Amino acid sequence: MKNKVRLNVCGTDYFIASEDDESYIRAIGDDVDARMNSMMAGSDRVSTTMAAVLCALSYADECKKANATADSLRVQIKAYIEESERSRLEAEEAKREIERLRRELQGVRLRLSELDDR
């Protein structure tokens, strides 16, 4: 179900249809409006169009950096999962070796007990 939200960005109304929550859409609109107004307040030479382009470039930059960070985190997580799996397999192997050594120790103790009984 699509939500229809009216946003006002730099004095112009925009009607947005989205499946996202209305409060989320409004928050994004408010952020864009604040960024653009801040850019235009900083210089008389910055028009609404220029502010929109600069804002879009800023968001694109943030998006690319966030995606690169996410990709890096995915690689790290994959490495951690693989390391965890190796550690789990090593732990299972160590448990099997411990059990084998316990059985061997029991056998040695049994033989020593038999020798002592003679």
N, C-alpha and C positions, 0 to 999 in steps of 0.2 A: 504494500500500500504506500503510495507516494504522499509525502507531506508537501503542501504548497506554502511557501514562506515568502513574505515581502521583506526585502532588505533595502536599507538606504545606505548607499555608499557614496560619499562625497556629494551629497545632495541629489542623487539620482536613485529612483526606486528600481529595484530589480526583483522579479518574481522567480523564485527558485522552486523547482519540483525535485524532490529527492526522497529516497527511502530512509535517509538518516533522520535522527531525532531533530525536532524543530530547534531545541536549545543548542544542539551542536551546530546546526546551520547558522543560527544567529551569532554564535560565538565566533565562527569563522568570518562571517560578514563584518562583525564588529572589529575583528583584528585587521581585516583588509582596510576598512574605513579608517581606523586609527593610524595604520602605517602610511596610507596615502596622504591623510591630512598632515601627518608629521613631516612627510617629504615636502609637501607644498608649503607648509609654514616655514620651512627652512630656507626657502628661496622663492622670490617672486617669479623667477624664470621657469619654475617647474609647473607645467600644466597638469590637468587631470590625466590626460593621455600619457604624459611622461611619467607621472607618478604611478599610473597603472602598469606601465611597462617595467619600471624599476621595481615595483612591488612583485610583479610576476617573475622577474629575474631573481629576486631575493628568495621567493618561494621555491623556484626551480633549483637554485643553489642548495637550499636547505634540504630539499627532497633528494637530490643526488647524493649529498653527503650522508643523509640518513640511510639511504639505500646501500651505500658503500659500507657504512657501519654495520647495518643489518647483515649484509653478505659476510663481512668479516666475523661477526658473532656466530653466524651459522657454521662457518668453517671451524671456528674454535669449538663450538658445541659438538660438532661431528667428531673432531679429534678427541674431545673429552669422553664422548660416548664410546669411541673405539678403544681408548685407553682403559676405560672402565670395564669394557667387555674383556680385554686382555687380562686385566687384574682379576676379574671374576674367574676366568678360566685358570689362571695361575693359582688362585686360592683353592679352587676345586681340585686341581692337581696336587697341591700341597696337602689337602685333607686326605686324598687317596694315599699319598706317600706316608703320612702320619699313621693312617690305619694299617698300611702294610708293615711299617716299622713296629707298631704295637703287636701285631700278630707274630712278627719275627722275634720280638722281645719275649713274648709269652712262650714261644717255642724254646728259646735259649734258657729261660727260667725253668721250664719243664725239664729240659735235659740236665741242667745243673742240679735240680731237685732229685732227679733219678740217680745222678752220680753221687750225691750226698747220701742217698739211701743205701748205697752199696757198701 
